[in-house]
Amino acid sequence: MPEGNSIYIVIALTFFGFLALAFILLYPVYRFMKRQERMADDWTADAIARRQREIREARGDGGPPNDPDRP
């Protein structure tokens, strides 16, 4: 009787061990990918325009950042 049940225990331990190993190995990859996505969001057209607007506001002029007509 114990031998019949032991195969199920081995299968269950193998399955959960595989899941644990996959999580341990793939979680750092997931974190890296999320960090890269956040960094890439800084280079969208909206983010670049927002930074340029903040620079203009900080300088105190309403013109474009590199206006050749301004002294």
C-alpha positions as CSV (number, residue, x, y, z in Angstrom):
1,M,0.0,0.0,0.0
2,P,2.7,2.6,0.8
3,E,4.4,2.0,-2.5
4,G,1.2,2.8,-4.4
5,N,1.0,6.2,-2.7
6,S,4.6,7.0,-2.9
7,I,4.5,7.5,-6.7
8,Y,1.9,10.3,-6.2
9,I,4.1,11.9,-3.6
10,V,7.1,11.9,-6.0
11,I,5.0,13.3,-8.8
12,A,3.6,16.1,-6.5
13,L,7.1,16.9,-5.1
14,T,8.5,17.0,-8.7
15,F,5.7,19.3,-9.9
16,F,6.0,21.7,-7.0
17,G,9.8,21.6,-7.1
18,F,9.7,22.5,-10.8
19,L,7.3,25.4,-10.1
20,A,9.6,26.7,-7.3
21,L,12.7,26.4,-9.5
22,A,10.9,28.2,-12.4
23,F,9.9,31.0,-10.0
24,I,13.4,31.3,-8.5
25,L,15.0,31.5,-11.9
26,L,12.4,33.7,-13.7
27,Y,11.6,36.3,-11.1
28,P,14.8,38.2,-11.5
29,V,14.2,38.3,-15.3
30,Y,10.7,39.7,-14.6
31,R,12.1,42.4,-12.3
32,F,14.7,43.3,-14.9
33,M,12.1,43.6,-17.7
34,K,9.8,45.8,-15.6
35,R,12.7,48.1,-14.7
36,Q,13.6,48.4,-18.4
37,E,10.0,49.2,-19.3
38,R,10.0,52.0,-16.7
39,M,13.2,53.4,-18.1
40,A,11.8,53.1,-21.7
41,D,8.7,55.1,-20.6
42,D,11.1,58.1,-19.9
43,W,11.7,58.2,-23.7
44,T,8.2,58.4,-25.0
45,A,7.2,61.5,-27.0
46,D,5.0,62.7,-24.1
47,A,7.8,62.3,-21.5
48,I,10.3,64.2,-23.6
49,A,7.8,67.0,-24.2
50,R,7.0,67.2,-20.5
51,R,10.7,67.4,-19.6
52,Q,11.2,70.2,-22.3
53,R,8.2,72.0,-20.9
54,E,9.7,71.8,-17.3
55,I,13.0,73.1,-18.6
56,R,11.4,76.1,-20.2
57,E,9.3,76.8,-17.1
58,A,12.5,76.6,-14.9
59,R,14.3,79.1,-17.2
60,G,11.4,81.5,-17.0
61,D,10.9,82.0,-20.7
62,G,8.0,80.7,-22.7
63,G,10.0,80.2,-25.9
64,P,11.5,77.0,-27.3
65,P,14.6,75.7,-25.5
66,N,17.0,76.6,-28.3
67,D,15.5,79.8,-29.7
68,P,18.2,81.5,-31.9
69,D,16.4,84.9,-31.7
70,R,16.8,85.2,-28.0
71,P,20.0,86.7,-26.6
